[in-house]
Amino acid sequence: MPVSDASTTNLVITNIVKKRVSPMLILLQYCLLVTLVIASSSLVDEKILSYVEKAYGPVARERLVSWEDLLKLNKNKSEPEKLKEVNDFFNNVRFVSDELHWKQKDYWATPVEFLSTNGGDCEDFTLAKYFTLRELGVPDKKLRLTYVKAIKLNQAHMILSYFETPASEPLILDNLVKDIKRASLRRDLVPVYSFNGNGLWLAKEREQGKLVGKSSRVSRWSDVIQRMQKSNKNARK
């Protein structure tokens, strides 16, 4: 990872986790994004569905159709209802490590890749939830992808935090604990830093933390965005 990507956060995480968590340290990937790159009248059109069915089978296609149904059925619901529906939907996907699933130490899957292959790790769960909630109209300022230390596992982990207001205690959407809980009830997690489409924050216990820069500094997010853009473009040719 280039030093310019996240040198400050790398140091913080190394100190907190107290062991080297090599590729997992580049978990900041959120650049200037106000709407989903893949957003349109349809997140997955027939070309994408046909490709996925051919590559992964009819069950994979149905998972993408269910994703679209989720968006259509929950567009006008309250934010708490949207959080629950999205969290429950994606927590049904299998947890699979990147090394086993993608034959890479650290790979960030797009939501389509995540659902098509029915598997991913904590970053993939968090990305999919974030993108889906953004598509459902939840403001970016209320969402943070949050990098934590999972105490029981003694390893790096990613969750999605939701702030009803800037001063609110965040709600935690996690693939380890299926129910959405307030941060104060998740003593098994130590926050390290968080980010969204507008910036990067160093953690401050259960609060929003200190803004330290733009999330666009991080390279992996750019890779995810480019792959989503390419997929969207190819599907419309």
N, C-alpha and C positions, 0 to 999 in steps of 0.2 A: 504494500500500500504506500503511495506517495506520502512523504512527510506532511505535505500541505493539506492532506485530506482530513486528518483528525489527530494530530500529534498531542493536543491537550487532552482529548478524551481517552486516547490510548494510555497515557500516563495515569489518569484517574482510575481507569478500569483495572490496570495492572496492580495498582496499590490496593484497590478494594477486593478484587478477587484473589489477590496474593498468589497468583500463578499465571503463567503465560497462556492466553486463550487466543492464539494467533489470528486466524482469519475472522473469528467471531468479533474481533475488535472493530471491524469496519461495518458496524450496523447502522450507521447514519446515512440514509440515502434519500433524504427528502428535499428536493429542489423546488423552485417556484412553480407550484401547481395549484390552480384554483378550481379546476374541474378535471375530471378524469380524462386522460389522454384518449382512452378508448370510448369515451362517452359519445353517444349519438342517440338516435331514436331506438337503437337496439345495441346492447353491449356485445352480443354474439349473433352475427347474422348466419344465414344458411350455409355460406361458404365455410365459415369457421366450424359450424356444427358438423358439416360433411367431412371436413378434414379430420376433426377430432374422432368422429365415429370410425373413419377408416383406419386411423392410427391406433386408437385405444379401445374401440368397440362401442356398441350401442349404450351401454351403461354409462360410459363417460359422457356421451352426448346428453343423456338424461340429466346428469349432474349439472351441466351448463344450462339446460332448459329450466331446471329447478332454480338455478341462480337468477335467471331472468324473471321467473315467477315471483321469487322473493322480492325483487325490486318493484314489480308491478303491484303486488298486493300490499306493500308497506309504504308506498310513496307518501300517503297522506296521514300516516300514523304519527303519534307523538314521539319525541326523541327517545324517551325511556323504552317505548315499545320497539323502536327500530334497533336500539342497542341489543335488546334481548333476542329479537328474531335473528339478527346477523350473527351474534355470538353463538347462539344455539346451532345455526345452520353450519357454520364453518367448523365448529368443534366436533362435528360428526366425521370430519375427514381424518384419515390415519396420520399419526405422527411417524415420520420416517427421517432418519438423519440424511444430511446432504451426501455424505460419503457412500451410503448405501443406495440412496435414491438417484443421485445425479453423478455419482463417481467423482465428486469434487469435494474439497474441504469446506467450501462455503459458496453456496449458490442461492441467489434470491429469485424465486419463481414468480412469474406473473400470476394473477388470479386464474387465468385460463389454464396455464400449465399446472397450477396447484390442483384445480378441480379435475382436469383431464386425467391426470395421473393418480388422483385420489391419494395424495400424500405430500408431506412436506414437514419442515421443522418450524420452530417458533417464529422465525422471521416471516415465513410464508403465511402462517395463520394471521399474523398481525397485519401484513400488507393487504391481504384479501379483505379483512374486516375494515381496514382504513379506507380502501378504495370503494368498497360497497357502501359504507356510511356516507362518504362524500357524494356518491352518486344519488343517495337517498336524500341529500340536501342538508346533512349535518355540516355546519361551518367548520372550516379547517382550524380556526382558532380554538375550537373546543376539543380537538383531537391531538394527541401526542403519541408517537411511537416511542416507547420508553424502554431504555436498556437498563436492566437490573442484574443484581446477583441473586440467584435462587439459592437461598441458604441451605436448604435440605439437600439439594443436588450439588452444591458447592461449584456452581458454574454460571457462566453468562447466560442470560435469558432475555427475551423480548416480549413485551406486552403492549396492549393499546390502552391508553388512559383517556378518559372523557371528563372534561371540566364543564359543568353546567354554566358556571360563571368563572371569571378569572380568579376569584377568591375562594371558589368551592374546593372541597376535598374531592379528588378525582375518584371516579369509578374505574375499576380494573377489569378489562376483558382479556382473558388468559386461556390458553389451551391446557394448562396444567390443572387449574381449578375451574370447573365448568360453569359455576354460577358467578354472576357479576357481583363483586363486593367492593366496598369502599376501601381506599388505600390503607386506612388505619386498621382494618381487619386482616390485612395481608402482611403480617409481620415476618413471613417467610421470604419476603422480597426486600432487597436493599436498592433503592433507586440510584442510578449513576448519572445518566443523562437522558434527555428526551428531545424530540424534534418533530416537525411537521413541514408543510410546504412553505412556511415562512421563516423558520429559524431553528437554531440549535441552542439548547439550554443545558447547563450543568445542573444536576439535581440538588434540591434543598429539602431533604426529608420528604414530606408528603405535599409540599407546595410546588409551585410552578418552576422555581429555580431561576438561575441567572442566565440571561441571554448572552451568548458568547460568539455568535456569528451566524452566517447563513448556511442552511443545510445543503445548498448547492455546491459546497466545497467538496462533498463526498462523492467519490467516483462510482460506487456500486449503484447508487440511485439512478445515475445517468444511464447506466447499462440497462436497468429495468425499464426505464422510460423509453429508451430507443427500441427495445424489443417489443414493447407494447405498441409503439407507433408503427413499427415495421409490420407487425401482425395486422393492425387495423388497416394499413395502406394496402397490403397484399390481398386482404379479404374483399376489398372494394374494387379490385381491378376487373 
